[in-house]
Amino acid sequence: MSSQEKPNYLWSLVTMKCPRCRRGPMFLQPNPWKLRQTLKMPQTCPECGQPFELEIGFWYGTGYVSYGLSLAFSVATFIAWWVLVGLSTQDYRFFYWMGVNAVFLVLLQPWIMRLSRVVYLYFFVPYDPNYKINKIKQFDYETGSYYRKPEDDPSKD
């Protein structure tokens, strides 16, 4: 991929790349099923330097995203089960679906947790095609403003 080519949004999200440059990996271990290292992330993107944890407690919001992803997955498996197997009040097919769905959710949970972090960070950090030139946007905690203004940069003092 050339440096001028814009990386695909959906592919960058699914492959868990930094939202700012869409090139740097967000996780230290590429395999989410190495459970001791599932959520280990570098402080900043190795490609563009974007900090991943924007503020203290930032990742608490990923619980809502994880819930939404799990719910969407459950609805998708329910529809697939309904079309492929069918549902009936005369037998236990619905409960079989619940069991199969629960097993899938447990097996996919490390990947869903990672994906929820990626989706959540993509809400707050936009893609920057000039990430090598532009400064990183940072939260300004003192004023309550979402982003620190460049003229307020304390590193210039």
Long-range contacts (C-beta under 8 A, 24 or more apart in sequence): 6-127, 6-129, 9-127, 13-115, 13-118, 13-119, 13-122, 14-115, 16-114, 16-115, 16-118, 18-45, 18-47, 18-48, 18-50, 18-52, 18-125, 19-50, 19-118, 19-121, 19-122, 19-125, 19-126, 19-127, 20-45, 20-48, 20-50, 20-125, 20-126, 20-127, 20-128, 20-131, 20-136, 21-45, 21-47, 21-48, 21-50, 21-127, 21-128, 21-131, 22-127, 23-47, 23-48, 24-48, 24-50, 26-52, 26-114, 26-117, 26-118, 26-121, 27-114, 32-110, 32-111, 32-113, 32-114, 33-110, 33-111, 35-110, 38-110, 38-113, 38-114, 39-113, 39-114, 39-117, 41-117, 47-131, 48-128, 48-131, 48-132, 48-136, 49-136, 50-125, 50-131, 50-136, 51-136, 51-138, 52-121, 54-121, 54-124, 54-125, 54-138, 54-139, 55-139, 55-141, 59-117, 59-120, 61-120, 62-113, 62-116, 62-117, 62-120, 63-116, 65-116, 65-117, 65-119, 65-120, 66-112, 66-113, 66-116, 69-112, 69-115, 69-116, 69-119, 70-105, 70-112, 73-104, 73-105, 73-108, 73-112, 74-101, 74-105, 77-101, 77-104
